[in-house]
């Protein structure tokens, strides 16, 4: 048989389209040609495959070898096609039985010694196999990718360490020589996050964190340096609600595209904290082969931006669209890729260039113009999209000398989980994701609350977006209290969460 056909997967954003690997042997000058729009790392596969076959003691056919990666108009990148190309050469030359190859899909990069090295996007490929339907599929890939790939149920995962192990699986009749299906351990456990109990004072800020966690609201903390903003942010993941199976799978699939996912972090909400020197591409993703950025890696988790005004203004502006839509589309001349970006924004900033505006010491000497310029680094449209804006004040000497007080993260997380379940039971989504019609149906306050909200809107000149966000926050406060509708007290609390920055 001079022709062998195997199946593999490419990566195109979050999608993993099927790729047919066709290997043909023909008379002519010995050599190997790879066609089908391969990029450089795929073209280099011929050298890796040649060395791996020779070091595994297989005969390299002294013929012209043509490898076609179909469809031809789909760009192919990375070394994931090394394994199917090597197996195709062995099957086409009669060194490996080809009858069962069509029942499997393959991915894996080969070392020169024939060992299999891990590839990125294993979970995304497995998820695509799962969605393709048909008979129960099987996937052979490097052993280091197995814990990640097995998170998508319904696909048989066969991990292998070397090319010889894969060949023995098809050539031997001895069950001991067959690859064994991998059994996933999905027993995710809550990590040991820092405890809120460690933060002294700041009861108002802790309450704001609780409200933000319960409704998945974005939050901006403004205050002098040393008031505990970063400490509070580090403890925020410890009070977030537990992830569902679907949320965990989506977040893990995005992280697998950058080889940044570890199976032991299953069902742990992502927490990303890029430095303020990060570029726009680092945040939203990009590259000639589009890859996810920080906002996508934080999908179903938290994106923490410390020293928010120190970010380049153009970089911050790229957050406006994803905050509304929950996804990002990266367009390039040759291709387009969609990535999910349903993240919870948590940000911190100083109120002025020196940081001490409003401090009890009175040592701020910033002029009103300097304060205005500093705060104007955050545009009005972006600030309008942040649900909650609070001030974190400095603690007095007496408060610092007292023992830590307040509640532990576990107690707060229990209330947050209960409020989260109320939202899912009522509307199937957190309050922050409600549309205008759903706001009218679920977030309308009573008469006293509506009157207070109308007064606040007239006095503070809110936009329609700000008005709706206050309603959603009030609905979350009511859910934490177990109330059927927001009242005057809940609306008043929500209004206070829109007055973080000083009026300029």
WOPE-V138278 format. One record per backbone hydrogen bond with DSSP energy under -1.0 kcal/mol. NH is the residue of the N-H (numbers start at 1). CO is the residue of the C=O. E is the energy in kcal/mol with one decimal. If there is no record, write none. Layout:
# WOPE-V138278
NH&CO&E  NH&CO&E
This chain:
# WOPE-V138278
4&23&-2.2  6&21&-2.5  8&19&-2.8  10&17&-2.4  12&15&-2.9  15&12&-1.8  19&8&-2.5  20&70&-2.5  21&6&-2.9  22&68&-2.8  23&4&-2.8  24&66&-2.6  25&2&-2.6  26&64&-2.1  31&63&-1.5  33&65&-2.6  35&67&-3.1  39&76&-2.2  43&39&-2.4  44&40&-2.1  45&42&-1.5  46&43&-1.1  48&44&-1.5  49&45&-3.3  50&46&-1.8  51&47&-2.0  52&48&-2.5  53&49&-2.6  54&50&-2.0  55&51&-2.5  56&52&-1.3  57&54&-1.4  58&53&-2.8  63&61&-1.6  64&26&-2.7  65&31&-3.3  66&24&-2.6  67&33&-3.3  68&22&-2.9  69&35&-2.1  70&20&-2.5  74&71&-1.2  76&37&-2.1  82&79&-1.6  83&108&-2.1  85&81&-2.0  86&82&-2.4  87&83&-2.5  88&84&-2.2  89&85&-2.0  90&86&-2.0  91&87&-2.5  92&88&-2.7  93&89&-1.8  94&91&-1.1  95&90&-2.2  96&90&-1.1  103&100&-1.7  104&101&-1.5  105&138&-1.6  106&7&-2.3  107&140&-1.5  108&80&-1.9  109&117&-1.6  111&115&-2.6  114&111&-1.4  116&161&-2.8  117&109&-3.4  121&256&-3.0  125&121&-2.2  126&122&-2.4  127&123&-2.6  128&124&-1.8  129&125&-2.2  130&126&-2.4  131&127&-2.0  132&128&-1.1  139&156&-2.7  140&105&-2.8  141&158&-1.4  143&160&-1.8  145&142&-1.4  149&145&-2.7  150&146&-2.4  151&148&-1.4  152&149&-1.3  156&137&-2.4  158&139&-3.0  160&141&-1.7  163&114&-2.8  166&162&-1.3  167&163&-2.2  168&164&-2.6  169&165&-1.5  170&166&-1.1  171&167&-2.3  172&168&-2.2  177&174&-1.8  182&157&-3.2  188&186&-2.4  193&191&-1.6  198&195&-1.8  199&196&-1.7  206&202&-2.3  207&203&-2.2  208&204&-2.1  209&205&-2.2  210&206&-2.0  211&207&-2.3  212&208&-2.6  213&209&-2.6  214&210&-2.1  215&211&-1.8  217&212&-1.8  219&345&-2.4  220&388&-2.4  221&347&-2.7  222&390&-2.4  223&349&-2.0  227&224&-1.0  232&228&-2.5  233&229&-2.2  234&230&-2.2  235&231&-1.1  239&236&-1.9  248&244&-2.5  249&245&-2.2  250&246&-2.4  251&247&-2.5  252&248&-2.3  253&249&-2.2  254&250&-1.8  255&251&-2.0  256&252&-1.9  257&254&-1.1  258&255&-1.3  259&256&-1.2  260&255&-2.2  265&262&-2.2  266&263&-1.7  268&265&-1.9  272&302&-2.7  278&275&-2.0  283&279&-1.5  284&280&-2.6  285&281&-2.4  286&291&-1.6  291&286&-1.7  294&282&-2.2  295&283&-2.8  297&293&-2.4  298&294&-1.3  299&296&-1.8  300&342&-2.5  301&298&-2.4  302&270&-2.9  303&344&-2.3  304&272&-3.3  305&346&-2.4  308&348&-2.7  310&307&-1.7  311&308&-1.5  316&312&-2.1  317&313&-1.9  319&316&-1.8  320&317&-1.3  323&319&-2.1  325&321&-2.8  326&322&-2.3  328&339&-2.8  330&337&-3.1  332&335&-2.8  337&330&-2.5  339&328&-2.7  341&326&-2.8  343&341&-1.6  344&301&-2.2  346&303&-2.8  347&219&-2.6  348&305&-2.0  349&221&-2.1  359&356&-2.0  362&359&-1.5  371&367&-2.4  372&368&-2.3  373&369&-2.6  374&370&-2.3  375&371&-2.6  376&372&-2.0  377&374&-1.2  378&375&-1.4  383&379&-2.5  384&380&-2.5  386&383&-1.1  388&218&-1.9  389&497&-4.5  390&220&-2.7  392&222&-3.2  400&396&-1.9  401&397&-1.5  412&408&-1.8  413&409&-3.0  414&410&-1.6  415&411&-1.4  416&412&-2.4  417&413&-2.5  418&414&-1.8  419&415&-2.4  420&416&-2.5  421&417&-2.2  422&418&-1.6  423&419&-1.8  424&420&-2.2  425&421&-2.3  426&422&-1.8  427&423&-3.0  432&215&-1.6  433&430&-1.5  434&431&-1.7  439&435&-2.3  440&436&-1.9  441&437&-1.5  442&438&-2.4  443&439&-2.4  446&486&-1.9  450&446&-2.7  451&447&-2.1  452&448&-2.0  453&449&-2.2  454&450&-2.1  455&451&-1.9  456&452&-2.2  457&453&-2.2  458&454&-1.9  459&455&-2.1  460&456&-2.6  461&457&-1.0  467&463&-2.3  468&464&-2.2  469&465&-2.2  470&466&-2.2  471&467&-1.8  472&468&-2.1  473&469&-2.3  474&470&-2.5  475&471&-2.1  476&472&-1.7  477&473&-2.4  478&474&-2.2  479&475&-1.9  480&476&-2.2  481&477&-1.3  483&478&-2.8  491&487&-2.4  492&488&-2.5  493&489&-2.0  494&490&-2.1  495&491&-2.3  496&492&-1.7  498&495&-1.9  499&496&-1.1
